[in-house]
């Protein structure tokens, strides 16, 4: 019975691998090469990281490659448009203005075509579906955000030398591992391993932010991510843009895992529901944690719409799970399925209403909003069909539980037709037929509405399976109506309007925040010392070498702390103090032994057997953090009239003793708002297409980037 369901290592350490010529056999898989990985996350040949498939020849990867190409073409056209508009403002020559206006019209036309192509990519749902399915309506998955390469080496090495007084070349492997991990995250496999890869990098970024990114200075790294709906690039120096984008891709990957599940099995439907729930949870976490993002696809309004769409797809999977064993022609079961279908219709209607609101409707693919509209009518028609079948095919018999049937039927409507008692309707064959036919007529009308909307969208018409399901359910309702139609009955009398059916479900669609958003990872820069002390927010002196010469086995000071230990109770007349040792200094090395992670007991063990000749120790001191604020923070979001700066330039008032200083709570950079206008400024400027971005004078105010594509205020987000 029809139920209406229907990475790659850095260039210094890699070698070339030929791409398999047998592309056809790999079209619908996630990998050509096996992903057998060691515990350290790399395969034996040192090429792939676990959860990454950079050379996979899949339909999904081809879509991402096309998206990357379109992104580059879009930014090229936007640069040309910006130049033309600037020239138009600067010139007074009529001939030049005519030429520029003509060129501007061509550029705008090209931009419109590119946007339509990008919308087509977002409408390509077939490649995300399970190839074994043949009777399920396709579900919508999110595409991954694309990004540009980032070279951490130069900026990190300079910061290590300047801030930590460490030779950056000693951390070459750690920097290379970080770059490898980021590169791998650009091509995650559609599996749990791909999720783990993104989660590990996301958690690692929190450590990197504490180690290298300070609120009162920039280190010259620019992160560029492309909007998944508009292709507009967003370039900023703050690592939180990177974290937010990785989190978005984690949610997108969960949706791709969900649509890949085999929904013809109970296990597959359960996995799809779980994956969609986790995708919704990640989107909610992104919305609540990273606010005022300049990227349109991560604006609160867009994230809210995406969450509603995911919840609707969860409810659809719940319906399919209940209908999977088959829908028996039983009165109570039919009423249950009617309310389940009504719940799916209600959820898709909510999603569709959010898609047609300004400014969301300008960038949501027409395919998405049309699909939501079609499913709203389709599942509403199923609800009326099941109700009609229950009323027309069943009569209350002495063996039936009248109380149970009356209770179930009374919950079907907000108010009974014509105010009649539920049991009276159930016992009257005439009333059951009258109301049942009304529901059939309503079901047929909803079927026809779904088919009408279906034909309006060219991308939707390509889904043959959806067309077959809509046509089959329509024919079934027509056949049912024909079977119960009385030719002798006056068709123009007593044609009541079937009441709406109350929605109800046995499993409400809910979000689930996966544990993958908080993964414990090993700090790549562990050798710098405990993060609670050796972080970017505290400035340090260069290590000083002090010669300790104990007098009567007395060093002249005591130690406290659990790594690194700190000098306290210093005798100002002891040899160490005379040599430059100060109270509050952190002891980082005894001789050639690194002590950053050692406790007091372990350090005292090293100092216990010091002879009269003494021993050299290395100490560092906390410096005053009262540096002048930078004049500007560089922010670029082409196509948006204004953005929010993704940096909060508040800093802490600190004493020399970090244990006793009063710490002022910093706002996250993405929570920056109007109250911080006097602390931070945002400028619009165009990034170059290569790594020369860092050499541009970002501190200077650039001319605003004009755009005729977005005419709304980003503050609405």
C-alpha positions in Angstrom: 0.0 0.0 0.0 1.3 3.5 -0.8 1.9 5.5 2.3 3.1 8.7 0.8 6.7 8.2 1.8 7.7 7.5 -0.7 42.7 15.4 3.4 45.6 16.2 1.7 49.0 16.9 3.4 51.0 20.1 2.9 53.1 20.3 -0.3 56.4 19.8 1.5 55.5 16.4 2.7 53.3 14.9 0.0 53.6 12.9 -3.2 51.3 12.7 -6.1 48.7 10.0 -6.5 47.0 9.3 -9.8 43.3 9.7 -9.8 41.4 6.6 -10.6 40.1 6.4 -14.2 37.2 4.3 -13.2 35.0 7.3 -12.2 31.8 5.6 -13.0 32.2 3.0 -10.3 33.0 5.7 -7.8 30.1 8.0 -8.6 28.0 7.2 -5.6 30.7 6.3 -3.0 32.7 8.5 -0.7 36.1 7.2 -1.4 38.3 5.6 -4.1 41.1 4.8 -1.8 40.7 2.8 1.5 40.7 4.9 4.6 42.6 2.5 6.9 44.1 4.9 9.3 46.5 4.7 12.2 45.6 6.0 15.7 47.5 9.2 15.0 45.0 10.0 12.2 47.1 9.3 9.1 47.3 6.4 6.8 50.5 4.4 6.4 51.6 6.2 3.3 51.2 9.5 5.2 48.8 11.0 2.6 45.3 10.9 4.0 44.0 11.9 7.3 41.3 9.8 8.9 37.8 11.0 7.8 39.1 12.8 4.7 38.8 11.9 1.1 40.3 14.6 -1.1 40.4 12.5 -4.2 37.0 10.9 -4.0 35.2 11.1 -7.3 31.6 11.4 -6.1 28.6 13.4 -7.2 28.8 15.2 -3.8 32.5 16.2 -4.4 31.8 17.3 -7.9 29.1 19.7 -6.6 31.6 21.1 -4.1 34.1 21.6 -6.9 31.5 23.4 -9.0 30.6 25.5 -5.9 34.3 26.5 -5.5 34.6 27.5 -9.1 31.4 29.6 -9.0 32.6 31.3 -5.8 35.7 32.5 -7.6 33.7 33.7 -10.6 31.3 35.6 -8.3 34.0 37.4 -6.5 35.7 38.3 -9.8 32.5 39.8 -11.1 31.9 41.6 -7.9 35.3 43.2 -8.1 34.6 44.3 -11.6 31.2 45.8 -10.5 32.9 47.6 -7.6 35.5 49.1 -10.0 32.8 50.2 -12.5 30.7 51.8 -9.9 33.6 53.6 -8.4 34.6 54.9 -11.9 31.0 55.9 -12.5 31.2 58.1 -9.4 34.5 59.6 -10.3 34.0 60.5 -13.9 32.0 63.4 -15.5 32.8 62.4 -19.1 29.5 61.4 -20.7 31.1 58.9 -23.1 33.0 57.2 -20.3 29.8 57.1 -18.3 27.9 55.4 -21.1 30.7 52.8 -21.6 30.8 52.1 -17.8 27.0 51.8 -17.6 27.0 49.3 -20.5 29.8 47.3 -18.8 28.0 47.4 -15.5 24.9 46.0 -17.1 26.9 43.1 -18.5 28.5 42.5 -15.1 25.2 42.5 -13.3 23.8 40.0 -15.8 26.7 37.7 -15.3 26.3 37.9 -11.6 22.6 37.0 -11.9 23.5 34.0 -14.0 26.2 32.9 -11.5 23.7 33.2 -8.6 21.2 31.1 -10.5 23.9 28.4 -11.1 24.7 28.5 -7.4 21.0 28.1 -6.6 20.9 25.1 -8.9 23.7 23.5 -6.9 21.8 24.0 -3.7 18.8 22.4 -5.5 20.7 19.2 -6.4 19.4 16.8 -3.9 19.8 13.6 -5.9 23.5 13.1 -5.2 22.9 13.2 -1.4 20.2 10.5 -1.4 20.7 6.7 -0.8 21.0 5.0 -4.2 19.1 1.9 -2.9 15.9 3.8 -2.4 13.2 3.9 -5.0 10.1 4.9 -3.1 11.0 7.7 -0.8 10.6 11.4 -1.3 14.0 13.0 -1.4 15.2 15.1 1.5 17.2 18.3 1.5 20.9 18.4 2.6 23.1 21.4 3.1 26.2 21.9 1.0 29.5 22.5 2.7 30.9 26.1 2.9 34.1 26.6 0.8 37.2 28.4 2.1 40.6 29.5 0.8 44.0 28.2 1.9 45.5 29.7 5.0 49.3 29.6 5.7 49.8 29.6 9.5 53.6 29.2 9.3 54.9 32.8 9.0 52.4 34.4 11.4 52.8 31.7 14.0 56.6 31.6 13.9 56.7 35.4 14.3 54.3 35.3 17.2 56.2 32.4 18.9 59.4 34.4 18.7 57.9 37.7 19.8 55.4 36.6 22.4 56.9 33.3 23.8 60.5 33.9 22.9 60.5 30.5 21.2 62.2 29.6 17.9 59.3 29.1 15.5 61.3 26.5 13.5 61.2 24.2 16.6 57.4 24.1 16.1 57.5 23.4 12.4 55.8 20.0 12.8 53.0 21.3 15.0 52.2 24.1 12.5 52.3 21.6 9.6 49.9 19.3 11.5 47.5 22.2 12.0 47.6 23.1 8.3 47.1 19.5 7.4 44.1 19.2 9.7 42.5 22.3 8.2 43.1 21.1 4.7 41.5 17.7 5.5 38.4 19.5 6.9 37.7 20.9 3.4 36.9 17.4 2.1 35.4 15.4 5.0 34.0 12.0 4.3 30.3 11.5 4.7 30.5 9.4 7.8 31.1 9.6 11.5 34.9 9.8 10.8 34.2 13.0 8.8 32.3 14.4 11.8 35.1 13.5 14.1 37.6 15.3 11.8 35.6 18.5 11.9 35.0 18.2 15.6 38.7 17.7 16.4 39.7 20.8 14.3 36.9 22.8 15.9 38.1 22.0 19.4 41.7 22.5 18.4 40.8 26.0 17.2 39.7 27.0 20.7 43.2 26.1 21.9 44.8 27.9 19.0 42.7 31.0 19.7 44.0 31.1 23.3 47.6 30.5 22.3 47.9 33.0 19.4 45.0 35.4 19.2 44.8 38.3 21.6 42.1 40.9 21.7 44.5 43.9 21.5 46.5 42.9 18.4 46.2 41.0 15.1 48.9 38.6 13.8 48.1 39.0 10.1 46.1 35.9 9.4 43.1 36.3 7.1 40.4 33.6 7.1 38.1 33.6 4.0 34.9 31.7 3.8 32.2 31.8 1.1 28.5 32.1 1.8 26.9 28.8 0.8 23.8 30.6 -0.6 25.2 33.7 -2.3 28.8 32.8 -2.9 29.8 36.1 -1.3 33.2 35.9 0.5 33.8 36.9 4.0 37.4 37.7 5.1 38.4 38.4 8.6 41.4 38.1 10.9 39.6 36.6 13.9 39.7 32.8 14.3 36.1 32.8 15.5 34.9 33.1 11.9 36.9 29.9 11.3 35.2 28.2 14.2 31.7 29.3 13.2 32.2 28.1 9.6 33.5 24.7 10.8 30.5 24.3 13.0 28.2 25.1 10.1 30.0 22.5 8.0 29.5 20.0 10.8 25.8 20.6 10.7 25.8 20.3 6.9 27.7 17.0 7.1 25.1 15.6 9.5 22.3 16.5 7.0 24.3 14.7 4.2 24.7 11.7 6.5 20.9 11.7 7.2 19.9 11.9 3.5 22.2 9.1 2.7 20.6 6.7 5.1 18.4 3.9 3.7 14.9 5.0 4.6 13.4 1.7 3.5 14.7 0.1 6.7 13.9 0.8 10.3 17.6 1.1 11.2 18.1 3.6 8.4 15.2 5.7 9.4 16.4 5.7 13.0 19.9 6.8 11.8 18.4 9.6 9.6 16.3 10.9 12.5 19.4 11.0 14.8 21.5 12.7 12.2 18.9 15.4 11.5 18.4 15.9 15.3 22.2 16.5 15.7 22.3 18.8 12.7 19.5 20.9 14.3 21.4 20.9 17.6 24.6 22.1 15.9 22.7 24.9 14.1 21.1 25.9 17.4 24.5 25.9 19.1 25.9 28.0 16.2 23.0 30.5 16.5 23.3 30.9 20.3 27.1 31.0 20.5 28.2 32.9 17.4 26.0 35.9 17.0 26.2 38.8 14.5 28.2 36.8 12.0 28.7 38.8 8.8 28.2 35.6 6.7 24.6 35.6 5.5 24.2 31.8 5.7 25.0 32.0 9.5 22.7 34.9 10.3 20.2 34.2 13.1 17.2 34.4 10.6 18.8 32.0 8.2 19.8 29.5 10.9 16.3 29.6 12.4 14.9 28.8 8.9 17.4 25.9 8.5 16.4 24.5 12.0 12.7 24.6 11.1 13.4 22.7 7.8 15.5 20.1 9.6 12.7 19.6 12.2 10.2 19.1 9.4 12.4 16.5 7.8 12.8 14.7 11.2 9.0 14.6 11.5 8.7 13.2 8.0 11.1 10.4 8.9 9.1 9.7 12.0 6.0 9.3 9.8 7.9 7.0 7.5 9.1 4.9 10.4 5.5 4.4 11.6 4.3 3.6 8.1 7.2 1.3 7.2 5.5 -2.0 8.3 2.5 -1.0 6.2 -0.8 0.8 7.1 -3.5 -1.7 8.0 -7.1 -0.8 7.3 -7.9 -0.4 11.0 -10.0 2.4 12.4 -7.7 3.5 15.2 -4.5 3.1 13.1 -6.0 5.1 10.3 -6.9 8.0 12.6 -3.4 7.8 14.1 -1.8 8.0 10.7 -4.1 10.9 9.8 -2.8 12.9 12.7 0.8 11.9 12.0 0.5 13.1 8.4 -1.2 16.3 9.7 1.8 16.9 12.0 4.3 16.6 9.1 2.2 19.0 7.0 2.1 21.5 9.9 5.9 21.3 10.3 6.6 21.9 6.6 4.1 24.8 6.6 6.1 26.4 9.4 9.3 25.9 7.5 7.8 27.3 4.3 6.5 30.4 6.1 10.0 31.1 7.4 11.4 30.7 3.9 9.2 33.4 2.4 10.0 36.1 4.9 12.2 39.0 4.1 15.2 38.9 3.8 15.4 35.1 3.7 13.2 34.7 0.6 15.8 36.6 -1.6 18.4 33.9 -1.2 16.7 30.6 -0.3 16.6 28.4 -3.4 13.2 28.3 -5.0 13.5 24.5 -5.0 13.5 24.5 -1.2 10.5 26.7 -0.7 8.6 24.8 -3.4 9.5 21.5 -2.0 8.2 22.6 1.5 5.0 23.8 -0.1 4.5 20.6 -2.0 5.0 18.5 1.1 2.7 20.7 3.1 -0.2 19.9 0.7 0.8 16.3 0.1 0.8 15.3 3.7 -2.3 17.3 4.4 -4.1 15.3 1.6 -2.9 12.1 3.2 -4.4 13.1 6.5 -7.8 13.7 4.9 -7.5 10.5 2.9 -6.8 8.4 6.0 -9.6 10.0 7.9 -12.0 9.4 5.0 -11.0 5.7 4.8 -11.5 5.3 8.5 -15.1 6.7 8.3 -16.1 5.1 5.1 -14.7 1.6 5.5 -15.6 1.0 9.2 -18.8 0.8 11.1 -19.2 0.5 14.9 -20.0 -3.1 15.7 -20.9 -4.7 19.1 -17.4 -6.2 19.3 -15.7 -2.8 19.0 -14.6 -0.7 21.9 -16.9 2.2 21.5 -15.2 4.3 24.2 -11.8 3.9 22.6 -13.1 4.8 19.2 -15.1 7.8 20.5 -12.0 9.1 22.4 -9.8 8.8 19.3 -12.4 10.4 17.0 -13.1 13.3 19.4 -9.4 14.2 19.4 -9.4 14.4 15.6 -11.0 17.9 15.4 -11.1 21.0 17.4 -14.9 20.9 17.1 -17.2 18.1 15.8 -19.0 18.8 12.4 -22.3 20.5 13.1 -21.7 20.2 16.8 -22.8 16.5 16.9 -21.6 14.2 19.6 -18.7 11.9 18.4 -20.4 8.7 19.2 -23.6 9.7 17.3 -21.5 10.3 14.2 -19.7 7.0 14.5 -23.0 5.1 14.9 -24.7 6.9 12.0 -23.7 5.4 8.6 -25.2 8.4 6.8 -23.1 10.8 8.8 -20.0 8.8 8.4 -20.4 8.7 4.6 -21.2 12.4 4.5 -18.2 13.4 6.5 -16.0 10.8 4.8 -16.8 12.1 1.3 -16.0 15.6 2.5 -12.6 14.5 3.6 -12.1 12.7 0.2 -13.0 15.8 -1.7 -10.6 17.8 0.5 -7.9 15.2 -0.1 -8.3 15.4 -3.9 -8.1 19.2 -3.8 -4.9 19.0 -1.7 -3.4 16.4 -4.1 -4.2 18.7 -7.1 -2.6 21.7 -5.3 0.5 19.7 -4.6 0.8 18.7 -8.3 0.2 22.2 -9.4 3.0 23.6 -7.2 5.2 20.7 -8.3 4.9 21.7 -11.9 5.9 25.4 -11.2 9.5 24.5 -10.3 11.8 23.2 -13.1 14.3 21.7 -10.6 11.5 19.9 -8.8 10.1 18.4 -12.0 13.4 16.5 -12.4 12.5 14.4 -9.4 10.6 11.5 -11.1 10.1 9.6 -7.8 8.3 12.6 -6.3 6.1 13.0 -9.4 5.2 9.2 -9.2 4.2 9.4 -5.5 2.1 12.5 -6.0 0.3 11.0 -9.0 -0.2 7.6 -7.3 -1.7 9.1 -4.2 -3.9 11.4 -6.3 -5.2 8.4 -8.3 -5.9 6.5 -5.1 -8.0 9.2 -3.7 -10.0 9.6 -7.0 -10.6 5.9 -7.0 -11.8 5.9 -3.5 -14.2 8.8 -4.2 -15.5 7.1 -7.3 -16.2 3.9 -5.4 -18.3 5.7 -2.8 -20.0 8.2 -5.1 -23.8 7.8 -5.3 -24.9 8.7 -8.8 -28.5 9.3 -7.7 -27.4 11.7 -5.0 -27.8 15.4 -5.8 -24.3 16.6 -6.1 -25.2 20.2 -5.4 -26.7 19.7 -1.9 -25.2 18.9 1.4 -21.6 19.3 0.3 -20.0 20.1 3.6 -16.5 21.4 4.0 -14.3 18.9 5.8 -12.8 20.3 9.0 -9.1 20.6 9.6 -7.4 17.6 11.3 -5.6 18.1 14.5 -1.9 17.2 14.4 -0.5 14.7 16.8 2.6 12.5 16.9 4.0 9.8 19.0 7.6 11.2 18.6 8.0 14.9 18.5 10.8 16.3 16.3 13.5 17.6 18.7 17.0 18.8 18.4 20.0 17.0 20.0 23.3 18.8 20.7 25.9 16.2 19.8 29.0 15.7 22.0 31.1 16.3 19.0 30.9 20.1 19.6 33.0 19.5 22.8 35.8 17.1 22.0 38.8 16.8 24.2 41.9 17.1 21.9 45.6 17.1 22.5 47.1 20.7 22.4 49.4 20.8 19.4 51.4 23.5 21.1 51.6 21.6 24.4 55.3 22.3 24.7 54.7 26.0 25.3 53.4 25.2 28.7 50.0 25.2 30.6 47.5 27.2 28.6 46.1 28.8 31.8 49.5 30.6 32.1 51.1 30.7 28.7 48.5 32.2 26.6 48.2 35.0 24.1 46.4 37.3 26.5 49.5 37.5 28.8 52.8 39.1 27.7 56.0 37.6 28.8 59.6 38.7 29.1 62.3 36.7 27.3 63.6 33.9 29.5 66.4 35.0 31.9 69.1 32.8 33.1 69.8 32.9 36.8 72.7 31.1 38.5 71.6 29.5 41.8 74.2 29.0 44.4 72.7 27.5 47.6 74.1 28.7 50.9 73.8 26.0 53.6 71.3 24.2 51.3 69.1 27.3 51.3 68.1 28.7 47.9 66.7 31.9 49.3 63.1 31.5 48.1 60.2 29.1 48.1 58.1 27.7 45.3 54.4 27.5 44.7 52.0 26.3 42.0 51.5 23.1 40.0 53.2 23.8 36.7 54.8 26.1 36.1 56.0 26.8 39.6 56.3 30.4 40.8 58.9 32.1 42.9 57.7 33.5 46.2 59.1 34.6 49.6 62.3 35.7 47.9 65.2 36.8 50.2 66.4 40.1 48.6 70.0 39.3 49.7 70.2 35.8 48.3 72.5 35.2 45.3 69.5 34.6 43.0 68.0 37.9 43.8 71.3 39.7 43.3 71.5 37.9 39.9 68.1 39.3 38.8 65.5 36.8 40.2 62.3 38.5 41.2 59.3 37.4 43.3 56.5 36.2 41.0 58.8 34.9 38.3 57.8 31.6 36.7 60.5 28.9 36.6 60.5 27.3 33.2 63.8 25.3 33.1 66.4 23.9 35.5 69.5 23.3 33.6 68.5 21.6 30.3 65.2 20.3 31.8 62.0 21.9 30.8 59.9 22.6 33.9 56.8 24.2 32.5 54.6 21.3 33.3 56.4 20.2 36.6 54.9 20.4 40.0 56.7 21.8 43.1 57.7 18.4 44.2 59.2 17.5 40.8 61.1 20.8 40.6 62.4 20.5 44.2 63.7 17.0 43.3 65.8 18.6 40.5 67.1 21.3 42.9 67.8 19.0 45.8 71.2 17.8 44.8 72.6 21.1 43.6 76.3 21.4 44.7 78.2 24.5 45.7 78.9 25.4 42.0 75.2 26.0 41.6 72.9 25.4 38.6 71.4 27.7 35.9 67.6 28.2 35.9 65.4 30.0 33.4 62.6 32.2 34.5 60.1 34.5 32.8 58.0 37.4 34.1 54.6 38.7 33.3 54.6 42.1 31.5 52.1 44.9 31.7 49.4 44.4 29.1 48.4 48.1 28.7 49.1 48.4 25.0 47.4 50.9 22.7 44.4 49.6 20.8 44.8 49.1 17.1 42.9 51.8 15.1 40.8 49.4 12.9 39.9 45.8 12.5 39.7 44.5 9.0 36.4 43.1 7.9 35.2 42.2 4.4 31.9 41.0 3.4 31.3 41.8 -0.3 27.7 42.3 -1.2 26.5 43.3 2.3 26.1 47.0 2.9 27.5 46.7 6.4 28.8 44.0 8.6 29.6 43.4 12.2 33.2 43.4 13.2 34.3 40.0 14.4 36.7 41.2 17.1 36.1 42.6 20.6 38.9 44.9 21.5 38.3 44.8 25.3 41.2 43.9 27.4 41.8 43.0 31.0 43.3 45.2 33.7 46.0 43.0 35.2 48.6 43.3 37.9 51.9 41.7 37.7 50.7 38.8 39.8 48.3 36.7 37.7 47.0 34.9 40.7 45.6 38.1 42.3 44.6 40.1 39.2 41.0 41.1 38.7 39.9 39.6 35.3 37.2 41.4 33.4 34.9 39.2 31.5 35.4 39.6 27.7 32.6 39.5 25.3 33.0 37.0 22.5 34.0 38.6 19.3 30.7 37.6 17.7 28.7 39.1 20.5 30.1 42.5 19.8 27.4 45.1 19.5 26.6 48.8 19.7 28.0 49.1 23.2 31.5 48.5 21.9 31.5 51.1 19.2 34.1 53.1 20.9 36.3 50.1 21.2 36.3 48.7 17.7 35.7 49.9 14.2 34.9 47.9 11.1 36.0 48.7 7.6 35.0 47.3 4.2 37.7 46.4 1.8 38.4 43.9 -1.0 40.8 41.0 -0.4 43.1 40.1 -3.2 42.9 36.8 -4.9 46.3 35.5 -3.5 48.2 35.4 -0.3 49.3 39.0 -0.7 46.3 40.0 1.5 48.4 40.3 4.6 50.5 43.1 3.0 47.6 45.4 2.3 47.1 48.5 4.5 44.1 47.0 6.3 44.3 49.7 9.0 43.2 52.3 6.5 39.5 53.0 5.7 38.7 51.7 2.2 35.8 52.9 0.1 32.6 51.1 0.9 31.9 48.1 -1.4 28.7 48.9 -3.3 26.2 46.3 -4.1 22.9 46.2 -5.9 22.4 42.6 -5.2 21.6 43.0 -1.5 19.3 45.9 -0.7 18.5 44.9 2.9 20.1 45.9 6.2 22.2 43.2 7.7 21.1 44.4 11.1 17.8 42.5 10.4 19.8 39.3 10.9 
